[in-house]
Amino acid sequence: MTITESRPTDAVTTPRARAPLGAAKSAFVAAFLALVLIAIGALGVRDAAVAAGWLRGEPLIPKAFDAISEFGPQPWMVPAGVALALSGIVLAAVSLLPRRPTAVAVQAGTAVYVGHGDVARVASAAALDVPGVLTATSTASARKVVVRCRATGHGDDVRALVNEAVSDALEPLRHTPRIAVRIRQEDRS
């Protein structure tokens, strides 16, 4: 019987996971159309209940079909048909649009992502550590972080210090976003 030893490899490579993505724009259109279909289904259930004698009233669907059947060709129908066809093409194009990423990759051996809101919180916390900064709020996207500060002292000096602090805090990100710092001067009296 032969015993073989297996040695652990020095570097384990893991496949890179995809970035978290937001909802597709077509999801909103689909949700609206689903609500329309639910309303039509509820109307059908109501008419079935009326026909079964469970509810009082008259069925609405036969009345709607009777009203529609009285129409002949009308001049407005061609432009309406063209508008519906164009809206169908637009909806098909919207369904093919790429989804937006909702997180930023971190430099790590495995797939680690940080949400845009968390990037903004890190930027605000870094700005608050700068001497002279009274308050700091931030917004972040995949490409840009905007830090708004109320600060005492000279604006350009504080802006440079905040920019440096936020850059250092966001250094672990795979692609560091552009940083815009807006300073509002406050007098401390």
N, C-alpha and C positions, 0 to 999 in steps of 0.2 A: 504494500500500500504506500503510495507516494503522497506526501503532503506538500502542497504548494502554498506559498504565501502570496497574498495579494497586497500590493502597496497602494496606499491612497494617492490619488493624483494631487499634484500641487495646486492646480487651478481647476475649479469646477466651473464649467460654462453653462449658464442657463439661457434658454431662449428669451429674447427680449419681448416683453408683453406689450400690447398696444396701449396707447394712452387712453385714459377714460374720455369718452365723447359725450356731448350733450344730445338731447333728443333731436331727431331729424325734423326739419321744417314741415315735412309732409305729415308728421304725426298730429300736428294741430289741425290740419285740414281733415285728416281722417277722423279725428275726434269730433269735429263739427258735423261731418257727414254721418257719423255713427249716431249722434244725437238726433239728426233729422230722421234717420231710419227708425230709431226708437219711438219717435213721435208718431210716425206713420204706423208702426206696429201697435202702439197704444190706441190709435184710432180704429185699427182693424179689430182689436179686442173689444173696444167699446161697441162697434157695430155688431159683432158676434153676440155680445151680451144683450143688445137690444133685440136682435133676431131671435134669441132664445127666450125672450120674455123676462130676463132678469133685471133689465133696466127699462124705464119708460122713455119714449122718444122715437125719433125716426132715424134709420141708418143714414149716415152722411156720405159714405163712399158711393152708393148708387146715384145720389144727387150730384156728386162731383163728376161722375162719368157722364151723366145726362147733360150737364152744363158744357162739358168739353166736347161732346159729340155734336152739339148744335153749331160749333164753329166750323166754318169752311176755311179754305186758304185765305190768309190775311196778309196784307203788305208787310206787317211788322214781323212776320214769322221768319223770313229769310235773314234779316239782320240779327234776330234773336238766335237763330241756328248758328250763324257765323260766330256770334259772341260766345255761345256755349262750346263750339269747337275750339275756339282760341283759348277759352278757360281750361279746357281739357288738356291742351298742349302745354299751357303754363303749369298746370298741376303735375303733369308728367315730368316737366323740367325741374320743378321744385323737388320732386321725389328723388331725383338723381343728384341733387346738390350734396356736397360732402358735409358731414356733421362737424361742429366746432369742438376742439379739445377743451375740456373743463379743468385740466390739470397740467402742471409743468413737470418735466422729468428731473430727477435728482441724480447727481453723479454717484452711482452705486454699482456694485457687482450684480445686483438683481434689479428687477423693475420696481422702482419706487417713484411715486408721483405725489405731488403736493398740489392741492386745489388752489385756484386763483384767490379765493377768499383767505386762505391760510398764508399765501405769499403776501397779501396786503397786510395781514396781522403782524407778520414778521417784520415787514418794512416799518409799520407804525411803532412797534416795540423798539426797533433799532433807532428810530428818530427820537423817541422819547428819552433815550439814554444820552443824547447830546446835550451838553450844558446850554442852558438858555432856552430850550424848547419847552413850552408850556403844555401844548396839546399837539397831537399828531393824528391824522386820519389818512388812510390810504385806500386806493382802488388799484386793482391789478387785472391785467389781461395776459394773454400768452406772450405779448411782445413789449408791454409797457407797464410800469408801475408809477402811479402819480401819488406823491406824498404832499399833503397840505398841512402846514405847521403854523401855529401861533408861537412867536418867539420874541424874546427880548434880545437886545444887542444888535450889532450890525448885520443886515440881511444877507450880504454876500458871504460873510464869514460863516454864519450859521448854515447857509445853503450848502457851502462846500463841505462843512462837517457832517451835515445830514446826508448828503450825497455819498460821502465816503463810508459813513456808518451803514447805510442801507446797502451799498455795494458789497461791503464785507459780509453783511448778514445773508445776502442772496448769492454769495459765491458758490455754495454747494449745488446750485441749480446747474443743470447741464448747459442750458443756454440762458445766460443772464439777460433779463429784459432791460430795455432802456429805462432810465430813472429820470423822472421829472419832479423837481422839488419846488413847491410854491410856498413862499414865506409871507406871513402877515405880521407886520411889526406891532408889538404891544409895548406900551409904556408901563413900567412897574412903578406905580406911585403909591 
